Amino acid sequence: MTPGNDGSDGGEGGDGATLLVEWAVSDPDDDLAIIGIVVLETASDGAGVVDRRTIEVDGFEATDATAFDIDGADTAYKIRLEAVDDAGNTAVAVTRDAPDE
């Protein structure tokens, strides 16, 4: 399985922002099952889970964009993308999304 993601800030509104995570995964065995996306706040005292989503998928590949409404637009986030196939094989990708300057 090959996960890939592009965490990007989709814009600000009020006291927070919409974090748009564009992702694409593929599995050569053609048995993708679940995509998990976790948004982690990166801070000097450790990382905390801000939000998470689980998406059911099927087949060789899947591509989509998932929006997260986030409080605190001035924070950097880590995006963890996890792809799991029907056999239980798991692939993980992590990227960092910095706030707009």
C-alpha positions in Angstrom: 0.0 0.0 0.0 1.2 3.5 -0.7 -0.4 6.4 1.2 0.3 10.0 0.3 -1.2 13.2 1.6 -1.1 16.9 1.2 -2.2 18.8 4.3 -3.2 22.3 3.4 -5.0 25.1 5.2 -8.3 25.7 3.4 -8.9 29.1 4.8 -9.8 30.9 8.0 -13.2 31.7 9.5 -13.8 33.2 13.0 -11.5 31.9 15.7 -10.5 28.8 13.8 -9.7 27.5 10.3 -10.7 24.8 8.0 -7.9 22.3 7.5 -8.4 20.5 4.1 -6.5 17.3 3.9 -6.2 16.0 0.3 -5.2 12.3 0.3 -4.6 9.5 -2.1 -3.8 5.8 -1.4 -3.3 2.8 -3.5 -2.9 -1.0 -2.8 -1.5 -3.4 -5.4 -3.6 -6.2 -4.0 -6.8 -4.3 -4.9 -8.3 -4.7 -1.4 -8.2 -1.3 0.3 -10.6 -1.2 3.3 -10.2 1.8 5.7 -8.5 5.2 5.6 -7.8 6.8 9.0 -6.9 10.5 9.2 -5.8 12.0 12.5 -5.0 15.7 13.1 -2.5 16.2 15.8 -1.6 19.6 17.4 2.1 20.0 17.6 3.2 21.8 20.8 6.4 21.9 22.9 4.7 19.7 25.5 3.8 17.0 23.0 1.2 16.2 20.4 -2.5 15.9 21.2 -5.3 14.6 19.0 -7.5 17.4 17.7 -9.8 15.4 15.4 -9.9 12.1 13.6 -11.9 10.5 10.8 -12.4 7.0 9.5 -13.4 6.5 5.9 -14.4 3.1 4.4 -12.9 2.6 0.9 -12.8 -0.3 -1.6 -10.5 -1.4 -4.4 -7.1 -0.5 -5.8 -7.0 3.2 -5.1 -8.9 6.0 -3.4 -8.5 9.8 -3.6 -10.5 12.5 -1.7 -10.2 15.6 0.4 -11.4 15.7 4.0 -12.2 19.0 5.8 -11.6 19.5 9.5 -12.9 22.6 11.4 -10.1 23.5 13.7 -10.1 25.9 16.6 -6.9 28.0 16.8 -5.6 28.8 13.4 -2.2 29.9 14.6 -1.1 26.3 15.5 1.0 23.9 13.4 -0.6 20.4 13.0 0.6 17.0 12.0 -1.6 15.0 9.8 -1.4 11.2 10.1 -2.9 9.2 7.2 -3.3 5.4 7.7 -4.4 3.0 5.0 -5.5 -0.5 6.0 -6.4 -3.3 3.5 -8.7 -6.3 4.0 -5.7 -8.5 5.0 -4.8 -6.1 7.9 -1.7 -4.6 6.2 -1.2 -1.0 7.3 0.8 1.9 5.7 1.2 5.2 7.5 2.3 8.7 6.3 2.7 11.8 8.5 3.1 15.4 7.3 3.2 18.7 9.1 0.9 21.6 8.2 2.1 25.1 9.3 -0.2 28.0 9.9 -0.4 30.8 7.4 2.1 33.5 8.2 
